[in-house]
Amino acid sequence: MMNRVLIAATAVVLALPAAAPADHIPGHRNYDPTWPVPLPGRQHFNGGVVFVTAIGPLGGYEITHALFDIAYVSDGQTPARDLEISVEVTTEAGPREIHVTGADLGFGSGPGTFKGTFSTHDLDGVVVPGFLGPYSLIHLTIGSVNGGIEGEGYFVNSAIILDVTGNEPSLAVTGACPGPMTFTVTGAQPGQRIALLYARGLGSMRIPSGGCAGQTLGLDSTVRLGAVTTSDSEGRAVFQAAVPPAACGRIHVQAVDALSCLVSEVRAIQ
């Protein structure tokens, strides 16, 4: 998409509008690089296998680490060490699975509450596509090694935590200053709002409000919102501006994907 932006020689403190959707996991910001996938809490099992589908990371993100943080209450009829949890991530190349047993988590037998963690890099490099809007779906299967759960038990305060790395948008600036210039953003989330910011200098200003509140920019406190447009189906957005002489060599620009809150590199207007 193309949009026009006015770049002036002066700037004011940024007030970025709430462009990103509400955080889809309470207390978990959209741009946080870890994504908890909750297990059912205090759900009793009595034979069989339980299937859970949960919202996962933004589509296009790459998994770099997976952590199981599990607490299970068992009545002892099926040893907690025999429990098996499988996590399936659907990718464009097909499903990828990892399996963790109660023994991997350090669980024992008998009745009681068992807590444990297990870290794995078996899903490293997996890129998750978006299914539910921009987010992915993660499938969990909870059962036991012998094919079913005998007796009763339940999970409490448990989660699968996926560390992910997003594709940061890239910003290119073309044209000669002063005069018409084009600012092209690539690698953003498709069909999402892209903001172009500008400031007098470099710094570490945090976005004060909106869906990306708290995200750190590469610009200083003179940052201003220049324009907002929507990326196309390939994650590309284009801005055009008539840049005045007073901005040449004095203004820096940066793009923000308002959904993922990832930021591009900073470019100087020359």
N, C-alpha and C positions, 0 to 999 in steps of 0.2 A: 504494500500500500504506500501511497505517496502523500505527504503532508507538508505544509509550509510552516516555517518557524521564523520568528523574528528574534534575531540576536542583537542585543544592544551593547553599548560599551560599558554599562553598569549592570549590577545584579543585586538581588535581594535574597533574604533567607528563604530556602526552599519550603514549600508547603505542598508536597506531593499528594494528590487526591487518593482516596481509597480505591485503587484500581484493582487490587488482587481480591479474590473471593475470601470469605471467612475461612479461617483455618479449619481443615476438615478433621483434625484430631484435637480435641479440647486441650489447651495448654501447650500445643505443639505448633510452632510457626511453620508456614509453608516452605520457607527457604532453609529450614534447619536440615543439615546433611544426614540426620538419622531419622528413620521412619519406624515407629513402633507398630507392630501388627498384633493386636490384643488377642489372647486366647480367652475362651469363655470362662467367666468367673463364677464359681459356685454352681456350676452345672454338673449334676450327678449323672454318672454313666452306669448302666446296668446291662452289660453285654453289647456287642457290636462295635462299630467304629463311628466316630463323629467327624463330620466334614464341616469345615469353617471357611468362608470366603471373606476376606477383609480388604479394605482399601490400602493400597501400597503407594510407593513413591510416584512422583510425576513421570509420565511417559518420556522416554529419552534419557533417563538417568541410568548411570552405570553402577552396579553394586560393587563395593570394594571390601565389604566385610559383613558377616552375619553373626549375630549373637543370640543364643537362646537364654532367656532369664525366666526360669520355670519354678513354680511352687505347686506341689500336688499333694492333696490329702487323700490317703488311701485307707480302706477298711482292712487291708491285708489279704483279701482273698486272691487278688492278683498282685504279686509283688511289684512295687513301684519301679523296681529296676527293669521290669519287662515292658514297661510302657514304651511306645514308639510314636514319635511325632515326625511327620514328613511335611516338608514345605515345597510347594511347586510354584515356580515362577514361569508364566507363559511368555515366551519370546517369539520373535518373528521366525526364528529357526526351529521352533517347537518347544515343548516344556523342558525345564531343567528342575531337577529335584535334589534335595538333600534329606538325609534321614538321621535322626538323633534318638537314641534310646535312653531309658532311665539310667542305665548303667553308665552311659557317657556323661550324664549329669551328676553322677555320684549317688544315685538313689539306692536304697537298700530294700529289704523286704519287711513284711509285717505291717501292722497298722501305724498310722502317724502322719505327720506333715514332713514332706521332703522338699528341700530347696536346693537348686543348683544352677550353674551357668555352664554354657558350652560355646566356645568360639570356633568359627570355621571360615576358611577362605575358599570353600568349594564353589561358591557362586560368584567369585570375583570375575569381573569382566562382563557379566551378564547385563545386557541393556534391556530395560523393561519398557514395552510399548504402552501407550495410554489406551484404556478401555472405557472406564467410567468417567466421561469428560476427559480431562487431561491426566487423570490418575490411573494407575495400574491396579490390577486385581491379583492378590496373593491367595493361593489355596492351601489350607492346612488340613492334614488328616491326622486324627488322634485315635490311636488304637493300642494294641499290644502286639508283641512279637509273635505270640501264638495265634493271632488272628482275631482276637476279641478281648473285651474287658469283662472279667468275671467279678462279681461283687460290685461295689460302688466306690466312687471317688470323684474328686472335682479339682479343677485348677483354680488358683487364687492369685491375683496380682501378677499374672504371667504375661510375657510378651516375646515376640520375635523382633529383634531390632536389626534393621538393615541400614548399614552405612552406605550412602550413595554419593556419587559425584555427578553433578549436572554439567551439561554443555553450556558454557558461558557464551553469551552473544558476543559477536565481534563487530566493531565499528570501523568503517572506512570513510575517509573524508577526501573528496575530490573537488577540484576547482581552485582558482587563484583568489587570494584575498588582497584588496577588496573586490567584491562582485558576487555573482551567483555561485553558490557552492552547494554540493550534494552530500548528505550524510546517510550512508547505507548501513543498515544493521542486518546481519545474517546470523543464523544459528540460534534464533530465539524460538520460543514455543509457538507453533502455528496458530493463527487465529486469535492471538492475544494482544492486549494493549502494550505498546512499547513507548516508553517515555524518553525523550531526549533532554538532557540537562546541560547547563553550561555555568561556568564560574570564572572568576578572575584568576584563581590559582589552584594549586594542588593541595590536598589535605586528607582528612579522614572524617569528614562530616557524616553524621548518622541521619538517616531519613527520620524526621520527627513524628510523622503520623501516617495513617493509611494502612493498607494491607502489607506494606514493606517496612513498617516502622521498625527502627533499630538496625536496618541494614547499613553497612558502612560503605561510603562512596570513596572515590579517589580524588574528590574535589573538596575545596575548603568551604567555609561558612557563607561565602558570597553566592553559593549555588542557587540557581533559579530554574524552574521548569520552563523549557522552551516550547515544547509541543508534545502531544500524545497522538499516536496513530495505531492502527491494527496491522499486525503482521499477516502475510499471505500464507497459503497452504504449505509453503516451504520454509516458513519462519523468517521471511525477509520483510523489512520495512524500510521505506525511503523517505527522507525529509529533504526539503530544499529551502534555502535561505539566501536573501540578499544581504551579504555581510558588509557592514560599514568599515571605513578605514580605521576607526578608533578601536575596532576589535582585533585587528591583525597583530599577531604575536602577543596578545594580552588575554585571550579567552581560551579556555579549555572546555571540551565537551565529553560527555559520557552517556551511554544508553543504559536503560534499566528495563528488564523484562518484568512487567508488573504482576505476572502470575507466579513465576518461580522466584522473583526478586533477585535473580542473578544479574550482575552488572558487567558491562564491557570494559575493555581497556579505555584509558583516557587518551584523547587526541587533542593536540594543540591546533588552533586555527592559524595557519601561516599565510 
